[in-house]
Amino acid sequence: MTGEVEWAGKYIRIVRDGTWEFVERCGGVHAVVILAEHDGRVVLIEQVRVPLGRRKCLELPAGLVGDEDPDATVEGTAVKELEEETGFTAERIEVIGQFYSSPGMVAEGFTLVRAHGLTRIGDGGGNEHEEIEVHLVPRADIPAFVERKRAEGVAIDVKLLLLLASSILG
């Protein structure tokens, strides 16, 4: 981290570096985002997000690495979050790389992974603090599904552009 901490809460802090202000997570916690398919259908989740005015948001499964266990790994967290949020487990996690979703304002990045060999082991739905709805969407139907959810007032996470790119770019 560079700069001076202007304000710090339990989970985030505001940092100033010269005239630039940005947000970063406290404690070295970072996110893992999971691309997963089962029987030719992409696993998506929908959950309420407080920063969006408590709107539901359509997303890829994801979680925080190191928020509960400082020794947690990206791969281990990906499996744990996939099981908790979606009810699927994975035989193997492939790390694709590190990405940043809003680097002009937020220092947080995420590690994108692909889950291989999915098996249903439960219902998913998240932990006691979450209400997650699981969607299994055929890849070809994702653009229409996203538009239907948008028309319902559901927010769309920017990371879904990964799945929409081929239909947008032709």
DOFIMI-328452 format. One record per residue (C-alpha): y, z, x; residue number from 1; residue in three letters. Coordinates in steps of 0.02 Angstrom, whole numbers, plus 32768, in hexadecimal, padded with zeros to 4 digits. Example, Ala and Ser with C-alpha at 12.3 -4.5 7.8 and 13.67 -1.06 7.14 Angstrom:
DOFIMI-328452
<pt><py>7F1F</py><pz>8186</pz><px>8267</px><k>1</k><r>ALA</r></pt>
<pt><py>7FCB</py><pz>8165</pz><px>82AC</px><k>2</k><r>SER</r></pt>
end
This chain:
DOFIMI-328452
<pt><py>8000</py><pz>8000</pz><px>8000</px><k>1</k><r>MET</r></pt>
<pt><py>80AF</py><pz>7FDB</pz><px>8038</px><k>2</k><r>THR</r></pt>
<pt><py>814E</py><pz>801C</pz><px>7FED</px><k>3</k><r>GLY</r></pt>
<pt><py>8182</py><pz>80BF</pz><px>7F9E</px><k>4</k><r>GLU</r></pt>
<pt><py>8130</py><pz>810E</pz><px>7F06</px><k>5</k><r>VAL</r></pt>
<pt><py>81B4</py><pz>811B</pz><px>7E7C</px><k>6</k><r>GLU</r></pt>
<pt><py>8142</py><pz>816A</pz><px>7DFB</px><k>7</k><r>TRP</r></pt>
<pt><py>808A</py><pz>819B</pz><px>7DF7</px><k>8</k><r>ALA</r></pt>
<pt><py>801C</py><pz>81C9</pz><px>7D65</px><k>9</k><r>GLY</r></pt>
<pt><py>7F63</py><pz>81F3</pz><px>7D61</px><k>10</k><r>LYS</r></pt>
<pt><py>7F29</py><pz>813D</pz><px>7D67</px><k>11</k><r>TYR</r></pt>
<pt><py>7FBB</py><pz>80CF</pz><px>7D9D</px><k>12</k><r>ILE</r></pt>
<pt><py>805A</py><pz>80D7</pz><px>7E03</px><k>13</k><r>ARG</r></pt>
<pt><py>80FA</py><pz>8071</pz><px>7E10</px><k>14</k><r>ILE</r></pt>
<pt><py>8125</py><pz>803C</pz><px>7EC0</px><k>15</k><r>VAL</r></pt>
<pt><py>81C8</py><pz>7FF6</pz><px>7F04</px><k>16</k><r>ARG</r></pt>
<pt><py>81CA</py><pz>7F86</pz><px>7F9E</px><k>17</k><r>ASP</r></pt>
<pt><py>827D</py><pz>7F54</pz><px>7FBE</px><k>18</k><r>GLY</r></pt>
<pt><py>82BA</py><pz>7F11</pz><px>7F17</px><k>19</k><r>THR</r></pt>
<pt><py>820A</py><pz>7EEA</pz><px>7ED9</px><k>20</k><r>TRP</r></pt>
<pt><py>81B3</py><pz>7F60</pz><px>7E5F</px><k>21</k><r>GLU</r></pt>
<pt><py>80FB</py><pz>7F57</pz><px>7E36</px><k>22</k><r>PHE</r></pt>
<pt><py>806C</py><pz>7FBB</pz><px>7DED</px><k>23</k><r>VAL</r></pt>
<pt><py>7FCC</py><pz>7FEE</pz><px>7E46</px><k>24</k><r>GLU</r></pt>
<pt><py>7F36</py><pz>805A</pz><px>7E1D</px><k>25</k><r>ARG</r></pt>
<pt><py>7F27</py><pz>8106</pz><px>7E6A</px><k>26</k><r>CYS</r></pt>
<pt><py>7E98</py><pz>813B</pz><px>7ED9</px><k>27</k><r>GLY</r></pt>
<pt><py>7E58</py><pz>8093</pz><px>7F16</px><k>28</k><r>GLY</r></pt>
<pt><py>7E05</py><pz>806B</pz><px>7E6F</px><k>29</k><r>VAL</r></pt>
<pt><py>7DEE</py><pz>7FB2</pz><px>7E4B</px><k>30</k><r>HIS</r></pt>
<pt><py>7D9E</py><pz>7F48</pz><px>7DC4</px><k>31</k><r>ALA</r></pt>
<pt><py>7D00</py><pz>7EE0</pz><px>7DB9</px><k>32</k><r>VAL</r></pt>
<pt><py>7CF7</py><pz>7E52</pz><px>7D3A</px><k>33</k><r>VAL</r></pt>
<pt><py>7C4E</py><pz>7E0F</pz><px>7D05</px><k>34</k><r>ILE</r></pt>
<pt><py>7C1D</py><pz>7D5D</pz><px>7CD9</px><k>35</k><r>LEU</r></pt>
<pt><py>7B78</py><pz>7D6A</pz><px>7C7B</px><k>36</k><r>ALA</r></pt>
<pt><py>7B0F</py><pz>7CF4</pz><px>7C11</px><k>37</k><r>GLU</r></pt>
<pt><py>7A74</py><pz>7D16</pz><px>7BAA</px><k>38</k><r>HIS</r></pt>
<pt><py>7A0C</py><pz>7C8C</pz><px>7B5A</px><k>39</k><r>ASP</r></pt>
<pt><py>7A97</py><pz>7C0D</pz><px>7B77</px><k>40</k><r>GLY</r></pt>
<pt><py>7B1D</py><pz>7C7B</pz><px>7B2A</px><k>41</k><r>ARG</r></pt>
<pt><py>7BAF</py><pz>7CCC</pz><px>7B86</px><k>42</k><r>VAL</r></pt>
<pt><py>7BC0</py><pz>7D89</pz><px>7B70</px><k>43</k><r>VAL</r></pt>
<pt><py>7C6F</py><pz>7DB7</pz><px>7B36</px><k>44</k><r>LEU</r></pt>
<pt><py>7CB5</py><pz>7E5B</pz><px>7AF7</px><k>45</k><r>ILE</r></pt>
<pt><py>7D3F</py><pz>7E8B</pz><px>7A80</px><k>46</k><r>GLU</r></pt>
<pt><py>7D95</py><pz>7F33</pz><px>7A8B</px><k>47</k><r>GLN</r></pt>
<pt><py>7E39</py><pz>7F89</pz><px>7A61</px><k>48</k><r>VAL</r></pt>
<pt><py>7EB7</py><pz>7F8E</pz><px>7AEF</px><k>49</k><r>ARG</r></pt>
<pt><py>7F43</py><pz>8010</pz><px>7AE6</px><k>50</k><r>VAL</r></pt>
<pt><py>7FC0</py><pz>7FAE</pz><px>7B54</px><k>51</k><r>PRO</r></pt>
<pt><py>7FB4</py><pz>7F1D</pz><px>7AD8</px><k>52</k><r>LEU</r></pt>
<pt><py>7FEF</py><pz>7F88</pz><px>7A47</px><k>53</k><r>GLY</r></pt>
<pt><py>7F3D</py><pz>7FC0</pz><px>7A21</px><k>54</k><r>ARG</r></pt>
<pt><py>7F0C</py><pz>7F0C</pz><px>79FC</px><k>55</k><r>ARG</r></pt>
<pt><py>7E5B</py><pz>7ED1</pz><px>7A15</px><k>56</k><r>LYS</r></pt>
<pt><py>7E43</py><pz>7E66</pz><px>7AB0</px><k>57</k><r>CYS</r></pt>
<pt><py>7DBC</py><pz>7DE5</pz><px>7AD4</px><k>58</k><r>LEU</r></pt>
<pt><py>7D7F</py><pz>7DF9</pz><px>7B87</px><k>59</k><r>GLU</r></pt>
<pt><py>7CF3</py><pz>7DE8</pz><px>7C04</px><k>60</k><r>LEU</r></pt>
<pt><py>7C95</py><pz>7E8C</pz><px>7C20</px><k>61</k><r>PRO</r></pt>
<pt><py>7CE9</py><pz>7EF2</pz><px>7CA9</px><k>62</k><r>ALA</r></pt>
<pt><py>7CFE</py><pz>7F9E</pz><px>7CF2</px><k>63</k><r>GLY</r></pt>
<pt><py>7D4F</py><pz>8006</pz><px>7D78</px><k>64</k><r>LEU</r></pt>
<pt><py>7CFB</py><pz>801E</pz><px>7E21</px><k>65</k><r>VAL</r></pt>
<pt><py>7D13</py><pz>80CD</pz><px>7E65</px><k>66</k><r>GLY</r></pt>
<pt><py>7D61</py><pz>8120</pz><px>7DCC</px><k>67</k><r>ASP</r></pt>
<pt><py>7CCC</py><pz>8195</pz><px>7DB2</px><k>68</k><r>GLU</r></pt>
<pt><py>7C71</py><pz>8189</pz><px>7E59</px><k>69</k><r>ASP</r></pt>
<pt><py>7CD5</py><pz>816A</pz><px>7EF9</px><k>70</k><r>PRO</r></pt>
<pt><py>7C39</py><pz>8121</pz><px>7F4A</px><k>71</k><r>ASP</r></pt>
<pt><py>7C19</py><pz>80A3</pz><px>7EBE</px><k>72</k><r>ALA</r></pt>
<pt><py>7BF9</py><pz>7FEF</pz><px>7EEF</px><k>73</k><r>THR</r></pt>
<pt><py>7C36</py><pz>7F52</pz><px>7E98</px><k>74</k><r>VAL</r></pt>
<pt><py>7B83</py><pz>7F1E</pz><px>7E71</px><k>75</k><r>GLU</r></pt>
<pt><py>7B4E</py><pz>7FC9</pz><px>7E30</px><k>76</k><r>GLY</r></pt>
<pt><py>7BE9</py><pz>7FD9</pz><px>7DC5</px><k>77</k><r>THR</r></pt>
<pt><py>7BCF</py><pz>7F29</pz><px>7D7F</px><k>78</k><r>ALA</r></pt>
<pt><py>7B1E</py><pz>7F56</pz><px>7D45</px><k>79</k><r>VAL</r></pt>
<pt><py>7B57</py><pz>7FFE</pz><px>7CFE</px><k>80</k><r>LYS</r></pt>
<pt><py>7BE8</py><pz>7FB1</pz><px>7C9E</px><k>81</k><r>GLU</r></pt>
<pt><py>7B81</py><pz>7F1E</pz><px>7C60</px><k>82</k><r>LEU</r></pt>
<pt><py>7AFE</py><pz>7F96</pz><px>7C1B</px><k>83</k><r>GLU</r></pt>
<pt><py>7B7F</py><pz>800C</pz><px>7BCF</px><k>84</k><r>GLU</r></pt>
<pt><py>7BF0</py><pz>7F88</pz><px>7B82</px><k>85</k><r>GLU</r></pt>
<pt><py>7B74</py><pz>7F01</pz><px>7B4F</px><k>86</k><r>THR</r></pt>
<pt><py>7AC4</py><pz>7F4B</pz><px>7B4B</px><k>87</k><r>GLY</r></pt>
<pt><py>7A88</py><pz>7ED0</pz><px>7BD0</px><k>88</k><r>PHE</r></pt>
<pt><py>7A4C</py><pz>7EF5</pz><px>7C7F</px><k>89</k><r>THR</r></pt>
<pt><py>7A43</py><pz>7E7A</pz><px>7D0F</px><k>90</k><r>ALA</r></pt>
<pt><py>79BE</py><pz>7E5A</pz><px>7D93</px><k>91</k><r>GLU</r></pt>
<pt><py>7A41</py><pz>7E25</pz><px>7E12</px><k>92</k><r>ARG</r></pt>
<pt><py>7AFE</py><pz>7E25</pz><px>7E28</px><k>93</k><r>ILE</r></pt>
<pt><py>7B50</py><pz>7D99</pz><px>7E8B</px><k>94</k><r>GLU</r></pt>
<pt><py>7BFE</py><pz>7DBC</pz><px>7ECF</px><k>95</k><r>VAL</r></pt>
<pt><py>7C6E</py><pz>7D24</pz><px>7EB6</px><k>96</k><r>ILE</r></pt>
<pt><py>7D0F</py><pz>7D68</pz><px>7F01</px><k>97</k><r>GLY</r></pt>
<pt><py>7DAF</py><pz>7DCB</pz><px>7EF1</px><k>98</k><r>GLN</r></pt>
<pt><py>7E39</py><pz>7D90</pz><px>7E7B</px><k>99</k><r>PHE</r></pt>
<pt><py>7EE4</py><pz>7DCC</pz><px>7E40</px><k>100</k><r>TYR</r></pt>
<pt><py>7F1B</py><pz>7DAF</pz><px>7D8C</px><k>101</k><r>SER</r></pt>
<pt><py>7FD6</py><pz>7DD6</pz><px>7D93</px><k>102</k><r>SER</r></pt>
<pt><py>8007</py><pz>7DE5</pz><px>7E4C</px><k>103</k><r>PRO</r></pt>
<pt><py>80C2</py><pz>7DE0</pz><px>7E2B</px><k>104</k><r>GLY</r></pt>
<pt><py>80BB</py><pz>7E85</pz><px>7DCE</px><k>105</k><r>MET</r></pt>
<pt><py>8015</py><pz>7EDC</pz><px>7DEA</px><k>106</k><r>VAL</r></pt>
<pt><py>7FBE</py><pz>7F00</pz><px>7E90</px><k>107</k><r>ALA</r></pt>
<pt><py>7F14</py><pz>7F12</pz><px>7E3B</px><k>108</k><r>GLU</r></pt>
<pt><py>7E90</py><pz>7E91</pz><px>7E60</px><k>109</k><r>GLY</r></pt>
<pt><py>7DE1</py><pz>7E7F</pz><px>7E1F</px><k>110</k><r>PHE</r></pt>
<pt><py>7D3C</py><pz>7E48</pz><px>7E65</px><k>111</k><r>THR</r></pt>
<pt><py>7CEC</py><pz>7DBF</pz><px>7DFD</px><k>112</k><r>LEU</r></pt>
<pt><py>7C2E</py><pz>7DC6</pz><px>7DF7</px><k>113</k><r>VAL</r></pt>
<pt><py>7BA5</py><pz>7D63</pz><px>7DA1</px><k>114</k><r>ARG</r></pt>
<pt><py>7B15</py><pz>7DC2</pz><px>7D52</px><k>115</k><r>ALA</r></pt>
<pt><py>7A6B</py><pz>7D6E</pz><px>7D61</px><k>116</k><r>HIS</r></pt>
<pt><py>79C9</py><pz>7D91</pz><px>7D03</px><k>117</k><r>GLY</r></pt>
<pt><py>7A0F</py><pz>7DEA</pz><px>7C6A</px><k>118</k><r>LEU</r></pt>
<pt><py>799D</py><pz>7E53</pz><px>7BFD</px><k>119</k><r>THR</r></pt>
<pt><py>79D1</py><pz>7EAC</pz><px>7B5D</px><k>120</k><r>ARG</r></pt>
<pt><py>79B4</py><pz>7F68</pz><px>7B6F</px><k>121</k><r>ILE</r></pt>
<pt><py>7A26</py><pz>7FAD</pz><px>7AE6</px><k>122</k><r>GLY</r></pt>
<pt><py>7AB1</py><pz>7F8C</pz><px>7A6C</px><k>123</k><r>ASP</r></pt>
<pt><py>7B45</py><pz>7FA1</pz><px>7AE2</px><k>124</k><r>GLY</r></pt>
<pt><py>7BE9</py><pz>7FD2</pz><px>7A92</px><k>125</k><r>GLY</r></pt>
<pt><py>7C30</py><pz>803A</pz><px>7B20</px><k>126</k><r>GLY</r></pt>
<pt><py>7C37</py><pz>80F4</pz><px>7B3E</px><k>127</k><r>ASN</r></pt>
<pt><py>7C76</py><pz>817E</pz><px>7AC9</px><k>128</k><r>GLU</r></pt>
<pt><py>7D2C</py><pz>8148</pz><px>7AE8</px><k>129</k><r>HIS</r></pt>
<pt><py>7D11</py><pz>808F</pz><px>7AC5</px><k>130</k><r>GLU</r></pt>
<pt><py>7CE9</py><pz>8022</pz><px>7A2F</px><k>131</k><r>GLU</r></pt>
<pt><py>7CAE</py><pz>7F7F</pz><px>7A79</px><k>132</k><r>ILE</r></pt>
<pt><py>7C6F</py><pz>7EED</pz><px>7A13</px><k>133</k><r>GLU</r></pt>
<pt><py>7BF9</py><pz>7E78</pz><px>7A71</px><k>134</k><r>VAL</r></pt>
<pt><py>7BFF</py><pz>7DBB</pz><px>7A55</px><k>135</k><r>HIS</r></pt>
<pt><py>7B7F</py><pz>7D3E</pz><px>7A94</px><k>136</k><r>LEU</r></pt>
<pt><py>7BD3</py><pz>7C93</pz><px>7A8F</px><k>137</k><r>VAL</r></pt>
<pt><py>7B89</py><pz>7BEB</pz><px>7AC2</px><k>138</k><r>PRO</r></pt>
<pt><py>7BF1</py><pz>7BA6</pz><px>7B51</px><k>139</k><r>ARG</r></pt>
<pt><py>7C1E</py><pz>7B08</pz><px>7AEE</px><k>140</k><r>ALA</r></pt>
<pt><py>7C5F</py><pz>7B74</pz><px>7A5D</px><k>141</k><r>ASP</r></pt>
<pt><py>7CD2</py><pz>7BE2</pz><px>7AC6</px><k>142</k><r>ILE</r></pt>
<pt><py>7D75</py><pz>7B80</pz><px>7AA9</px><k>143</k><r>PRO</r></pt>
<pt><py>7D5F</py><pz>7B85</pz><px>79EB</px><k>144</k><r>ALA</r></pt>
<pt><py>7D27</py><pz>7C3B</pz><px>79F1</px><k>145</k><r>PHE</r></pt>
<pt><py>7DC1</py><pz>7C6C</pz><px>7A57</px><k>146</k><r>VAL</r></pt>
<pt><py>7E35</py><pz>7C0F</pz><px>79DE</px><k>147</k><r>GLU</r></pt>
<pt><py>7DE1</py><pz>7C63</pz><px>7948</px><k>148</k><r>ARG</r></pt>
<pt><py>7DFA</py><pz>7D0F</pz><px>7999</px><k>149</k><r>LYS</r></pt>
<pt><py>7EAF</py><pz>7CE5</pz><px>79C4</px><k>150</k><r>ARG</r></pt>
<pt><py>7ECD</py><pz>7CB3</pz><px>790E</px><k>151</k><r>ALA</r></pt>
<pt><py>7E87</py><pz>7D5E</pz><px>78DB</px><k>152</k><r>GLU</r></pt>
<pt><py>7F0C</py><pz>7DB0</pz><px>7949</px><k>153</k><r>GLY</r></pt>
<pt><py>7E97</py><pz>7DDD</pz><px>79D7</px><k>154</k><r>VAL</r></pt>
<pt><py>7EE8</py><pz>7DD9</pz><px>7A85</px><k>155</k><r>ALA</r></pt>
<pt><py>7E92</py><pz>7D68</pz><px>7B05</px><k>156</k><r>ILE</r></pt>
<pt><py>7E79</py><pz>7DA7</pz><px>7BB7</px><k>157</k><r>ASP</r></pt>
<pt><py>7EB7</py><pz>7D2D</pz><px>7C3B</px><k>158</k><r>VAL</r></pt>
<pt><py>7E0D</py><pz>7D31</pz><px>7C92</px><k>159</k><r>LYS</r></pt>
<pt><py>7DC5</py><pz>7CCC</pz><px>7C01</px><k>160</k><r>LEU</r></pt>
<pt><py>7E1F</py><pz>7C38</pz><px>7C4E</px><k>161</k><r>LEU</r></pt>
<pt><py>7D87</py><pz>7C32</pz><px>7CC1</px><k>162</k><r>LEU</r></pt>
<pt><py>7D20</py><pz>7BFC</pz><px>7C2B</px><k>163</k><r>LEU</r></pt>
<pt><py>7DA5</py><pz>7B8F</pz><px>7BDB</px><k>164</k><r>LEU</r></pt>
<pt><py>7DD6</py><pz>7B2C</pz><px>7C76</px><k>165</k><r>ALA</r></pt>
<pt><py>7D59</py><pz>7A9F</pz><px>7C5E</px><k>166</k><r>SER</r></pt>
<pt><py>7D93</py><pz>7A80</pz><px>7BAA</px><k>167</k><r>SER</r></pt>
<pt><py>7E4C</py><pz>7A8D</pz><px>7BDA</px><k>168</k><r>ILE</r></pt>
<pt><py>7E40</py><pz>7A1D</pz><px>7C75</px><k>169</k><r>LEU</r></pt>
<pt><py>7DC8</py><pz>79A3</pz><px>7C24</px><k>170</k><r>GLY</r></pt>
end
